Amino acid sequence: MSESVSPDVLDRVMRTLAETQKLPADKVTPDATFEQLGIDSLDGINILFALENEFNINIPDESARLVRDVRQLAEGVQKLVNEKPAA
Amino acid sequence: MTRRVVITGLGAISALGNSAEAFWSACQAGESGIGQITGFDMSGIRFQNGAQAKQFNPADHFDDKQLIPLDRFATMAIVAAREALAQSHLELTLEEKTRAAIVTGSCYGGKTSEDAGFSSLYKDNQPRVHPMTIPRLMANAGASALALELGWQGPAWTVSTACSSANHAIGQAFWLVRNGMADVALTGGSEAPFTYGSLKAWEALRVVSPDTCRPFSKGRGGMVLGEGAGMLVLETLEHAQARGAQILAEIAGFGMGADAHHITQPSAAGAARAIRLALADAQCSPEQIGVINAHGTGTAANDVTESAAIRDVFAANLGSLKVVATKAIHGHALGASGALEAVATICGLQQQCVIPTANFQTPDPDCDIPLSLQHTPWPHEAAVSNSFAFGGLNAVLVFRRFEA
């Protein structure tokens, strides 16, 4: 999976993640891994919930399980945003 | 002198039917009660399967008036208790009823009534809810209704510790009888978690399998919700023998503790500690245990940590024990799970056999335990039944084969 991520989606993903995790925005970079950011499985669920609300998407369990860093997360979100039926 | 406590009656409501016999028969066959969830529009939910007690209709067991203050979870507790009491042939005098205890477990209480009542307020703008909403939703509704039906006036309460509720309840009832505060007890758990709100909440936690429950199997996808009730009649050995009751097994030990580790991630050390406490309470060595009824939820996390805990405690006799995981059969019935697993454990002790772990596909190197995969004779003196709840609350029971 390597979806080309729009700057807007990447920015919103990073902002949502930082807000959910109460992290300073500059800590959350596209290359940061969840491990580096101290994100455990429960945090992961909270982040997915926030992203589902932010982008009005449904993130399936299976694809979410494989994500390890911010860029992969943004790529996954972008894919779901692209698949959304146009409003 | 310590009083010995025995089991003289079993009752079960589950996805496998409305009796302990139907339940045990499915356990022996490795038949899973998991199937498409009905009763809701499931189109907006990522998982579709559950172990609903589809054969259980409260109206078959209660008249309309009786049902007014009873949620589904309470009716299940009562019907399972009636079965257990019928098997035990227990008849108590008024005096004896003051020393008869009822300890039940439930994670949710009357969620079905709560969900229906509150959604009518929020969604349909109804101005009021049913006046029996509180009596129906209180987690102790099953225990209270049983006390009323039976006229038992001894200690009665309900334990709510998520997935460990029934084991905590059974353990406390056991200690109550062993320590002389009651002579008989009715104990177990019941749960009716199938409401739309509850299903959405489990979906959000991302631990539910998209297909079925495959404990300890490689490629397992998570837990599957179940519903039902399990009930046990406990009494002192002396009491049971004095009235010539048929003794099914002995309840020998109980251990509990908290992981103090993480709200949803289990800890192998915490699980192992609870198992060791239960063995110590039963004055039983690990080598005396021949069967473990695992918590075995089928989630990635539980099954790995539980395997580590089993390997730690039973390192010396892994070759001579079997692990069974019955949630593949009855689903994860939350506060009722430990009670259904106790029924399976006691029946296994009685018949000196182990049962298949349903839905198993491929061994997982991270779950390196001697999993039972078929119904086969298995002589064993004692068995352990594990429950490890979200929130890190562990409760482990030890049952022993009864020999007169």
Boltz contact constraints between the chains, C-beta under 6 A:
constraints:
  - contact:
      token1: [A, 42]
      token2: [B, 264]
      max_distance: 6.0
  - contact:
      token1: [A, 45]
      token2: [B, 206]
      max_distance: 6.0
  - contact:
      token1: [A, 61]
      token2: [B, 206]
      max_distance: 6.0
